[in-house]
Amino acid sequence: MPKLVIVRHGQSQWNLENRFTGWVNIDLSPAGIAEAEKAGEKLKGFKFDRAFTSDLIRAQRTLDIILDEIDQKDIPVEKDVALNERMYGDLQGLNKDECRKKFGDEQVKIWRRSYDTPPPNGESLKDTADRVLPYYKSKIEPELRKGKDVLISAHGNSLRALIMYLEKLTPEQILQTEIPTGNPKEYILDDNLNVLETKYL
């Protein structure tokens, strides 16, 4: 039975500063580096065949640290923009509290937590899913079907889209799903890639 492990990157510098990050290429904070190291410690004993990550440094660096911790730097790694964080458009770089003052609490909540309402010039969660899931089905599922164990290091919303698909959640359920930084989640799948068991490690 194949295993899939997903992990949200460790805290970034803009997570720390409470800014909308999206596709801006911000590195990990010192706390984020420590979270990635801790994720690696939790994954000792796992043997991965392939790893996938986004086009953004915070997810790539998290993956590099994990692979270093588990001494598996030699496995094939594929990086793709399809796994990038949700694109926050005009909100990128803005402090979330400042946005609430400027646009109002309710409007910011709609942009952050509705399924299909994007912020100005950005993506909704539905838009994010529309690029994440075809990539998953075309690139990652074939590896799992071969019985390969796969590690994905990505972002809160790209992983939210994937979790929604894997766990068959509704838009309402996925919007209530929090994904902690630097905390690996394991999926044990059957031969048809149905989820048999899942847990945070």
ChimeraX attribute file (.defattr): number of C-alpha atoms within 10 A of each C-alpha:
attribute: neighborCount
match mode: 1-to-1
recipient: residues
	/A:1	16
	/A:2	18
	/A:3	22
	/A:4	23
	/A:5	22
	/A:6	24
	/A:7	28
	/A:8	27
	/A:9	30
	/A:10	32
	/A:11	24
	/A:12	24
	/A:13	18
	/A:14	20
	/A:15	17
	/A:16	13
	/A:17	14
	/A:18	15
	/A:19	19
	/A:20	21
	/A:21	23
	/A:22	22
	/A:23	17
	/A:24	15
	/A:25	14
	/A:26	16
	/A:27	20
	/A:28	24
	/A:29	18
	/A:30	13
	/A:31	14
	/A:32	23
	/A:33	22
	/A:34	17
	/A:35	22
	/A:36	30
	/A:37	23
	/A:38	18
	/A:39	28
	/A:40	25
	/A:41	13
	/A:42	17
	/A:43	19
	/A:44	14
	/A:45	9
	/A:46	14
	/A:47	16
	/A:48	19
	/A:49	17
	/A:50	19
	/A:51	21
	/A:52	22
	/A:53	28
	/A:54	22
	/A:55	18
	/A:56	22
	/A:57	17
	/A:58	27
	/A:59	31
	/A:60	22
	/A:61	20
	/A:62	30
	/A:63	30
	/A:64	18
	/A:65	20
	/A:66	28
	/A:67	23
	/A:68	14
	/A:69	19
	/A:70	19
	/A:71	13
	/A:72	17
	/A:73	14
	/A:74	10
	/A:75	13
	/A:76	11
	/A:77	16
	/A:78	15
	/A:79	17
	/A:80	13
	/A:81	14
	/A:82	20
	/A:83	29
	/A:84	24
	/A:85	26
	/A:86	26
	/A:87	23
	/A:88	23
	/A:89	17
	/A:90	12
	/A:91	20
	/A:92	17
	/A:93	17
	/A:94	16
	/A:95	16
	/A:96	17
	/A:97	13
	/A:98	12
	/A:99	16
	/A:100	14
	/A:101	10
	/A:102	11
	/A:103	10
	/A:104	12
	/A:105	13
	/A:106	10
	/A:107	14
	/A:108	19
	/A:109	11
	/A:110	14
	/A:111	20
	/A:112	17
	/A:113	18
	/A:114	16
	/A:115	20
	/A:116	15
	/A:117	16
	/A:118	21
	/A:119	19
	/A:120	12
	/A:121	10
	/A:122	18
	/A:123	21
	/A:124	22
	/A:125	25
	/A:126	18
	/A:127	17
	/A:128	25
	/A:129	24
	/A:130	13
	/A:131	16
	/A:132	24
	/A:133	18
	/A:134	12
	/A:135	16
	/A:136	15
	/A:137	11
	/A:138	10
	/A:139	13
	/A:140	21
	/A:141	17
	/A:142	12
	/A:143	16
	/A:144	22
	/A:145	16
	/A:146	11
	/A:147	17
	/A:148	19
	/A:149	20
	/A:150	22
	/A:151	27
	/A:152	26
	/A:153	28
	/A:154	28
	/A:155	25
	/A:156	18
	/A:157	26
	/A:158	23
	/A:159	24
	/A:160	23
	/A:161	25
	/A:162	19
	/A:163	16
	/A:164	17
	/A:165	14
	/A:166	14
	/A:167	13
	/A:168	13
	/A:169	14
	/A:170	11
	/A:171	16
	/A:172	11
	/A:173	10
	/A:174	21
	/A:175	18
	/A:176	9
	/A:177	13
	/A:178	10
	/A:179	18
	/A:180	15
	/A:181	19
	/A:182	24
	/A:183	20
	/A:184	25
	/A:185	19
	/A:186	19
	/A:187	22
	/A:188	17
	/A:189	20
	/A:190	16
	/A:191	12
	/A:192	11
	/A:193	18
	/A:194	13
	/A:195	16
	/A:196	10
	/A:197	11
	/A:198	15
	/A:199	10
	/A:200	14
	/A:201	11
